[in-house]
Amino acid sequence: GQSLEQPSEVTAVEGAIVQINCTYQTSGFYGLSWYQQHDGGAPTFLSYNALDGLEETGRFSSFLSRSDSYGYLLLQELQMKDSASYFCAAMDSNYQLIWGAGTKLIIKP
Amino acid sequence: AAGVIQSPRHLIKEKRETATLKCYPIPRHDTVYWYQQGPGQDPQFLISFYEKMQSDKGSIPDRFSAQQFSDYHSELNMSSLELGDSALYFCASSAGAQARTFGSGTRLTVV
């Protein structure tokens, strides 16, 4: 079957760095996406990795290792507004997004 | 910049009623997706359209149908509503497969 595994909840302190891991198992694989969703809000696209390596966009970076079926989202200089759920989603061979269950990021002052 | 527009934002219906949700994708985006998201759940893919033709079907109940019109807006029609249909319904659009832009969603409550 197709599945993605990510932690259900992560807690960090404002100003710190946090890494959210994601492992995937899909029928074919084109790339790994990350989405941010605040409570009651819409998912917002953060990044997409098709190739191995690190992609950096401001305070957020995303990493992919295709050989390990593994990726992570790295958030630096955490701000209270970063409190949200973060979903990894793998694109399978049919260009469908297979979503993880989401990681709730709790940031403490 | 224009975003994905969904209407209505909130909808309350009684069991066995019908509901129609509308979505206006970003101009020049060629693909529209519909998702259902329950509380604390990840988005569940329902159906997608590429250039106004149905391109893929997910876990959409037979009571639901969708279409994309000549002006590229899309509608999700839901009939014989059940309590379990209460959820957030998102429409998303994309140009290419990687980045999907989501609308603000329609919160459907079935009572």
Interface residues (C-beta under 8 A of the other chain):
Chain A: Y30 G31 S33 G41 A42 P43 T44 F45 Y48 A50 F87 M91 N94 Y95 Q96 L97 W99 G100 A101 G102
Chain B: Q41 D42 P43 F45 D56 G58 F90 A92 A97 Q98 A99 R100 T101 F102 G103 S104 G105
